[in-house]
């Protein structure tokens, strides 16, 4: 197993872990700034890239057939971990019954629209077989001679990945805290700072585990494992909810899914 000491990655993870121990408000402010920057860069790419779109690049429209569409949908499912992470902060939300559905459904709608627009512009700017999968948007800008814009997009990609890491770390600690409370892992890990109201031990523990994983885990395998784990956990939760509707029909249910009996 190759060992790779990625110093910038380790420093970023430790800084974000330290930021998370300062409290939810401070963490969300930082995430908000980075997400705002990321959205601005995505919109800039869509607006600038639209002028370089060549419709002939969309022929054939699905070059890898249904299998390619299915695999793309499976990989894009990785994004749903972010939507799920919103629900883990329910206990720290002022009005979860109102705010959580707005947050989850609102981000889902916005992100879906942006995904479609970015995919259309990207595949319209250059032939699909020339797309660089490591940095597709920046490479597309270099492909049409917009080198300065490509550098700008690379900075935005770094901000976007950092904000994703921040939200994932936040969600992970809350899930582990709930598991501690339910007795699935040792309860002495659920120590909460009296001032910041943050589970410090779990926050640092999850951060250190991520640092250790950066030393030897392959990013593609990690993404696929995360996808498979998320997909499986979603299925288990959905089945459990359907079973609870039959076994515990009188339970108070503040959240309702539209059009579901």
C-alpha positions in Angstrom: 0.0 0.0 0.0 1.6 3.3 -1.1 2.0 5.9 1.7 1.6 9.5 0.5 2.0 12.4 3.0 -0.1 15.1 1.5 0.8 18.0 3.7 -1.7 20.6 2.3 -4.6 18.1 2.7 -3.6 17.3 6.3 -3.3 21.0 7.2 -6.7 21.7 5.7 -8.4 18.9 7.6 -6.8 19.9 10.9 -7.8 23.5 10.4 -11.4 22.6 9.5 -11.5 20.3 12.6 -10.3 23.1 14.8 -12.9 25.5 13.2 -15.7 22.9 13.9 -14.7 22.9 17.6 -15.4 26.6 17.8 -19.1 26.2 17.3 -21.8 25.7 14.6 -22.3 29.4 13.9 -18.6 30.0 13.1 -18.5 26.8 11.0 -21.6 27.8 9.0 -20.3 31.3 8.4 -17.1 29.9 6.8 -19.0 27.3 4.8 -21.4 30.1 3.6 -18.5 32.2 2.3 -16.9 29.3 0.4 -20.2 28.1 -1.0 -21.0 31.7 -2.2 -17.6 31.9 -3.9 -18.2 28.4 -5.5 -21.7 29.4 -6.8 -20.2 32.7 -8.3 -17.6 30.7 -10.2 -20.0 28.1 -11.4 -22.3 30.8 -12.7 -19.3 32.5 -14.3 -18.4 29.3 -16.1 -22.0 28.8 -17.4 -22.3 32.3 -18.7 -18.8 32.5 -20.3 -18.7 28.9 -21.5 -22.1 29.3 -23.2 -20.5 31.5 -25.9 -18.1 28.6 -26.8 -20.8 25.8 -27.1 -20.8 24.0 -30.4 -24.1 21.9 -30.8 -22.2 19.3 -32.9 -20.4 18.2 -29.8 -23.7 16.9 -28.4 -24.0 14.4 -31.3 -24.4 11.6 -30.3 -26.2 12.9 -27.2 -25.6 9.7 -25.1 -22.4 8.2 -26.6 -22.1 5.4 -24.0 -25.8 4.6 -24.1 -28.0 3.7 -21.1 -25.0 2.2 -19.3 -23.1 5.5 -19.4 -26.2 7.4 -18.1 -26.7 4.8 -15.3 -23.0 5.0 -14.2 -23.1 8.8 -14.3 -26.2 8.8 -12.1 -24.6 6.4 -9.7 -21.5 8.6 -9.3 -23.5 11.8 -9.0 -25.3 10.1 -6.1 -22.2 11.2 -4.1 -23.8 14.6 -3.9 -26.7 13.3 -2.0 -24.5 12.8 1.0 -24.4 16.6 1.3 -28.2 16.9 1.2 -28.4 14.2 3.9 -25.9 16.1 6.0 -28.4 18.9 6.4 -30.7 16.6 8.4 -28.0 15.7 10.9 -28.1 19.3 12.2 -31.8 19.1 13.2 -31.1 19.4 16.9 -29.1 22.6 16.4 -31.8 24.2 14.2 -34.1 26.9 15.6 -37.2 25.7 13.7 -36.4 22.3 12.2 -39.9 21.5 11.0 -39.9 24.6 8.8 -36.2 25.1 8.0 -35.0 21.5 7.2 -37.5 20.8 4.3 -36.7 24.3 2.9 -32.9 23.6 3.2 -33.0 20.1 1.8 -35.5 20.6 -1.1 -34.2 24.1 -1.9 -30.6 23.0 -2.3 -31.7 19.9 -4.2 -33.6 22.0 -6.8 -30.8 24.6 -7.1 -28.0 21.9 -7.4 -30.0 19.9 -10.0 -30.4 22.9 -12.2 -26.8 23.8 -11.9 -25.6 20.2 -12.6 -27.7 20.2 -15.8 -26.4 23.6 -17.0 -22.8 22.8 -16.2 -23.1 19.4 -18.0 -24.6 21.0 -21.1 -22.0 23.7 -21.3 -19.1 21.4 -20.6 -20.1 18.8 -23.2 -21.0 21.5 -25.7 -17.6 23.3 -25.4 -15.5 20.2 -26.3 -15.8 16.6 -27.6 -16.6 14.3 -24.6 -13.5 12.1 -25.2 -11.3 15.2 -24.6 -12.7 16.1 -21.2 -10.1 15.9 -18.4 -11.9 14.1 -15.6 -9.5 15.3 -13.0 -10.3 19.0 -13.5 -13.0 19.1 -16.3 -14.2 22.7 -16.0 -10.8 24.3 -15.7 -9.5 22.2 -18.6 -12.5 23.2 -20.7 -11.6 26.9 -20.2 -8.0 26.2 -21.2 -9.3 24.3 -24.2 -11.0 27.5 -25.5 -8.1 29.7 -24.6 -9.5 31.2 -21.4 -6.4 30.5 -19.2 -7.1 33.2 -16.7 -10.6 32.0 -16.2 -9.3 28.4 -15.8 -7.0 29.6 -12.9 -10.0 31.4 -11.3 -12.1 28.2 -11.6 -9.3 26.1 -10.0 -9.4 28.4 -6.9 -13.2 28.0 -6.8 -12.9 24.2 -7.0 -10.5 24.3 -4.0 -13.0 26.4 -2.0 -15.9 24.1 -3.0 -14.1 20.9 -2.0 -13.1 22.6 1.3 -16.7 23.6 2.1 -17.8 20.0 1.3 -15.3 18.6 3.7 -16.4 21.0 6.4 -20.1 20.0 6.0 -19.2 16.2 5.9 -17.1 16.6 9.1 -20.0 18.4 10.8 -22.5 15.8 9.8 -20.2 12.8 10.7 -19.7 14.1 14.3 -23.5 14.5 14.8 -24.2 11.0 13.5 -21.5 9.6 15.9 -23.0 11.6 18.7 -26.4 10.1 18.2 -24.8 6.6 18.0 -23.1 7.3 21.4 -26.4 8.4 22.9 -28.1 5.2 21.6 -25.3 3.0 23.0 -23.8 1.8 19.7 -20.4 3.2 20.5 -18.8 4.1 23.9 -20.8 6.8 25.7 -17.7 8.5 27.1 -17.0 9.9 23.6 -20.0 12.2 23.7 -18.3 14.9 25.7 -19.8 18.3 24.9 -18.0 21.6 25.4 -20.1 23.7 27.8 -19.3 26.9 26.0 -19.5 26.0 22.3 -22.0 23.0 22.8 -19.9 21.0 20.3 -18.9 17.3 20.8 -15.1 18.0 20.9 -13.8 14.4 21.4 -15.8 13.1 18.4 -14.9 16.1 16.3 -11.2 15.6 16.8 -11.5 11.8 16.5 -13.2 12.0 13.1 -10.6 14.6 11.9 -7.7 12.4 12.9 -9.3 9.4 11.1 -9.6 11.5 7.9 -6.0 12.5 8.2 -4.9 8.9 8.6 -7.0 7.9 5.6 -5.4 10.6 3.4 -2.1 8.8 3.8 -2.9 5.6 1.9 -6.5 5.5 0.5 -7.1 5.8 -3.2 -9.5 8.6 -4.0 -11.5 6.7 -6.7 -12.0 3.7 -4.4 -12.9 6.0 -1.5 -15.6 7.8 -3.6 -17.1 4.5 -4.8 -17.1 3.1 -1.3 -18.8 6.2 0.0 -21.4 6.0 -2.8 -22.1 2.4 -2.1 -22.3 3.0 1.7 -24.6 6.0 1.3 -26.9 4.2 -1.2 -27.2 1.2 1.2 -27.9 3.4 4.3 -30.5 5.3 2.4 -32.3 2.1 1.4 -32.2 0.8 5.0 -33.6 4.1 6.4 -36.4 4.2 3.8 -37.4 0.6 4.5 -37.3 1.3 8.3 -39.6 4.3 7.8 -42.2 2.2 5.9 -42.0 -0.5 8.6 -42.5 2.0 11.4 -45.7 3.4 9.6 -47.2 -0.1 10.1 -45.7 -1.0 13.5 -46.1 2.4 15.2 -48.9 4.3 13.3 -49.6 6.6 16.2 -46.1 8.1 16.5 -46.0 11.9 16.2 -44.7 12.7 12.7 -43.8 16.4 12.2 -42.4 15.8 8.7 -44.6 14.6 5.9 -43.6 13.6 2.4 -46.0 15.0 -0.3 -48.0 12.4 -2.4 -47.0 9.5 -0.2 -49.9 7.5 1.4 
